[in-house]
Amino acid sequence: MRVYTGKVLGAFLGFVTLGVVGGLVGFFVGHMFDSGLVRAIRMTGPDGLHALQQEFFDTTFIMLGYIAKADGRVTESEIAQAESMFAQLRLTPSQRASAIKRFQRGAEPQFDPAEELSRFRRTASLRPQTSQTLLLFLVSMGLADGQLDAAEREALARVAKSLGISDVALTRIINMVAAQANFGDRRQHQRQQYQPQRSQLSDAYQALGVAANVDDRELKKAYRRLMSENHPDKLSARGVPKEMVDLATERSQNITTAYDLIKESRGLK
């Protein structure tokens, strides 16, 4: 795809205002504009989305290896956790081999995540929410064993910083994901009719990222925002591979369970 609009306009305006020199400068500036426009068109099209999906997949497993090795070694439980994730994602044999290769790369002693994450940010530059979505997946997988040790937390902080996400935002994501995970088991059994314990309600509010004294309107608004953020179509548009969308679907179910618990405690319909 070739675009000449910027070059033509730049050269013309530059020549009119500053003569030949201005025309040359305008042509150069126009060329930069055209290059950026072509890239934008490509990255927002099907080919660009496919490239982002592949980059998301690759970066996810590389960073998982990096986080797993954060405490000095990859434990057997972390390997088992990765294997469980491969099964949950229903990866093809070639995808599984690729995921393992990238996991091992991220776990190498001299691996520096900065370059990898910088490349990811460039690929996702036209979809800024994708960086936060990647961090959300990494936190979810880091918490898959029910805990996040200090080394893993520090590694996630480095990842967040490289993605341009503040430590405050990271802490909020960790707290929300940890609370949301507590509602996975509740969906496996029919809830009994009883007054929810205070600790359960506290987890429910934290799962939605709101305070316990939030009014009903803001509560519903927070719930709808989270459900929108985790909607399969929204995730696909951000470049999340289809194999990983199911993980977000499970998170949405947990969020709904937490929201239902709060509504029940407030007597809302």
Steps between C-alpha positions, in 0.01 A plus 500: 500500500637837397382835631625831362259752654737614772795537263304705248342732754820533700711586197242746368451687829873501569579639155232771525626623840876442483587426138707203386646426843156513654371268229768242583428523872126474435553196279698329779237580762227380264691177442506435875127566514430262213714228656310528826167496318589187304610328820179603675289360217692173501493458878127563528421254220479117513874455444582740782258326735651161416849636568387637835336170596824317427700759693258472793537121503879509479544774758262337747697176520838671498393718793354201683840334485658821627258525794535130586880537515478821706577322827812337354365175362198350331339259747317177421173660608557786255570252220182312590315830504626581150400154375153546649471832321604344168220245543247767599586705192460188283816579307584304188825298510682770303362777724599303810854455368518871423368593846755274673784643293404854593444411865851359512638810334342725760641280776859537377727660767612789276159576352413871498125565458543865397570432132220245468245730664617797294432302182159401633410863574598602148280230351211597728553876472168556324316294761629644832266291718673186377799560731273500805324191370836323472588595858160375616567160342846481657363584844222242459749232407741608773219452751393165356662317793313718749789723601743761374836506675723805535726405206203451267351831617829676426521340156145610422592852612786504245263379230241764592761776492620392155138505380449851635264387778539647850564294811173629644313361199690170531404467867137562412511233227662248735240560771211476256625182331573332835151583625333390176671161522330438835166478323592222260408222742168664590377444145552124535231467767154642544517774761308444821275779624685659788636838600843535335793528735679833518821355352310366198340837436837671538642273230198571279547876518872463435428275202307789345762755603260710709464596866235337718319833541457557126146589400289268289540705185881504513501132591306411187722731294817327626351159427400594146844650433676180607265284296561722196878484548486119511253456214639256240447746212683778685789268586528374142510860376793564735694213349437233762537159330180296492667229709529747789154655474352207695708599803336843494158337464563311823603828666174657386306219664688558826426874481131427450499266801658772714249756375208266571626453856507876557154542350370224725645668807339832400166351405535611138340327206 
